[in-house]
Each structure stands twice: as structure tokens, then as C-alpha cells.
């Protein structure tokens, strides 16, 4: 089983400060067992077994998490922490808020800066074209703009959907605004354009082989963010070894 990230602010949350020991255990277990969409695809009997809690403690905890919480730092949904999906599974409501945060360490960011400076120096020494790595990225960004926006975008199945699976392109596609936001978000997190494009392609190929992961109703934005977060975490681990 792989690792999962827990924001350290959980230790100053209303669950941790005001909850019972059983509620704390239950909340951490839910965080560690939700999928990329923030859904815990286990029934109460399995949650009780996994968290080593009684069924009564699980039922009481889930009921408490479903209620408004005036002490919650997340004001959305009146502080409620979970809701139910159509299938009856638990969905963590603020999952995307913490899932999309940048948890890269200063040490890793310094390492990436040194790598970029070294690349810039090599380009100048070789005298290839006099462009820095960042300038080359900008040029390639313009040339590859068609990859994200030049081609005609199909109409999404739902007006509210920002990303969806395009069977003709065999890739995740989205609205112009959503694709622009995704690119700006990740290119500002120490990812080069080449890395960004390569990882999007790898994610598309992974989804192409797994139709159940791109079914109607899946949160593909979260899945892409998870893929890129995993890539950055692996790069960070390599840099700190």
C-alpha cells in the first residue's frame, strides 16, 4: 500500500481538538483510504474493521462529520466534512482543497533552481542559440499551444464539467479556461513545459487502458492533479537522496 499525505494542520483542526479519540482515528482512516475523487469506497462494516473501531463508533463519527461545524476552518458546506455519493459512499468535501496544495519542500525547490541554472549555463557555453531554458520553454509553449487550445474543442457533456475524456483524441480534454488554469498552476510549481506535457501524455495513456477510471462522473481534474503530484513527489525523493 502506498503512502498518503496528511496536512499537518489536521492537528489544529476541530476534529483533533474537539473530537473524541474514536473520531480522530476515524477521520485519519478516511483521509488515508479515499480515492483521487475524495470518495471512500468502503461500507461502514469495512470502515469499522479497517479503523479497528466498533460499528457504533463509526456510525456516530460519520453522523458527526455530516453535521454543520461552526469551529471548522473550512467554511464551505457550513463546516460539514463529509457527504454521501449516489452509491452511498462517504465523500470528503474539502478533499480537493488540500489535495491541490503545493507540499514541495524548500530544499527540493532549491535543487530544482540549481538544475535550471546549470542548464542555462550549458546552453550559453555551447552557444547553440543564446536562449535560456526558460526562454526555450516559452517558445515551445507557443509552438505547442495547439496541443491544448488550437484544435477545436468538443462540447462537454455537462455545462458544469471542466474536464472530460475525449474518445476521439484519446485524452483528457477540458474547457479553454480550465486548461489554461491547469497549465499556469503546474508550470508555476517548478515543472518545465516538457515535464508538464510528458506527464499529461503519460496520464492519458494510463487512463486509456483503464476505462473504469474515466467513467462518467469521475473527477478527472483531481486525477490529473494526483498524477502530477505523484511525479513531483518522486522527483523530490530523488533530489533528497
Phi, psi and omega in degrees: 000134182283168179280166174220150182270139173235124178296132183297342179293351177299334182282355173240018181278167180293331178293315184289321183281314187256353183275167175280170178299320179296321180292324177295313179300316181298317182295316178296321179296319178296317179298322183280348185239012176275156179270191183296341179265004182079018182256131175265105187270059176222145174278169185301325181293324178285324177297316180298318180293317182292320181275355181058045177238162176288157178298324180295320180294321178294313180299318180292319180294316180295323178296319179294319180294338181275350183270154175303144181231102182294343180268357182289141177286336178272111186277346177297150177058028179058028179084001178296144184260332182223162171216177181252140173281175178298331179278354180093005178280164179276131174244127177278118192288326182261021183302312184294328181302314181272333182295328185267003181287154179270111181253015179293145184274156177302324180298318180291322179295322177296321178298318179295323178296319178295321178297320180291320178297321179295320178295319179297319180296319180296320179297315180294321182291322181285340179063033184292306181212359177077004181265141174284168179300319181294321178295319179296322177299319181295319179296316180293328178300316180293319182293327183264011182302327180297337180296331182249335187219341187291319182287158184291128182273131177288160179282127180295157183293331180231137180302335183271353184277128181266330178227147178205167178271124179262108183293334179286315178281341184059050181200166174284133178233166182201179177293160179303317182295316182294319180292323178294320179294319180298316180295314182297322181297313187274331176289343176270005181244041176070015174265133174280166179298321180298318179295317181300310181295319181296319181287326173298317178296319179295320178296319178299317180294322178296317180291326180300325181276356183227078183304329182292338180277347180240028181293163178301130181100349178289147177271088184290334176298315177296322181295319178295314180299322178296318179299313182291324176298318179296318179299314181295324178295319178295320178295322179296318180296321178297321183290333184265358180282000000 
